[in-house]
Amino acid sequence: MTSPTANPPVPWAVGGGADNPIEHARMIPWAIFQGAEGTLGNADLQVVALATPGGSVQINPGGYVIQARGLGQTYESYMGKYGNAVTVNVDPNSTASARSDLVVLRIEDNHVAGEPWSPPVSNDNGPYRNIVVVKGVASTTKSLRDLGNSWSGIALARIDIPAFTSAITNAMIVNLRTKVVAPPWS
């Protein structure tokens, strides 16, 4: 684990081949958005049902900012985007009770001390982000923090699935995205 560096000796943007720590790069989106997290545009990463409802949902393309919550990651955020829509499977609810699932965009940076993530397929290309469906959350869940974990991630939607249902419709999807906006400078 190379990160976090508690006291990086090289300030950001020092030239001449100096070793510029990645922690400083993660400070840039944190500083711009003052630690806030969410999506960049109004429709970014919106979770929608497929045109013909089925056992998956589509996540719209778009940008995001996610606060880094790894061990020692203070004043750091991740920033990125999906250039294309992503389809994510949702397990059918084959029980006699309703079930709620949480759709989450999670950063899986195995280079940060204390993070539980396994190395990705490619160290250079990751993936280091993942859209996951957390199955069986409380029907009142509105945030990833409601689950009591310390993942670097944001909730995109909650899907409230009726009993004995396998096709997800827009009526079941509760939007939980927040739009992140840089604060005005005074």
Buried (B, 14 or more C-beta within 10 A) or exposed (E): EEBBBEEBEEEEEEEEEEEBBBBBBBBEBBEBBEBBBBBBBEEBBBBBBBEEBBEBBBBBBBBBBBBBBBEBBEBBBBBEBBEEEBEBEBEBBEEEEBBBBBBBBBBBBBBBEEBEBEEBEEEEEBEBBBBBBBBEBEEEBEEBBBBEEBBBBBBBBBBBBEEEBEBBBEEBBBEBBEEBEEEEEE
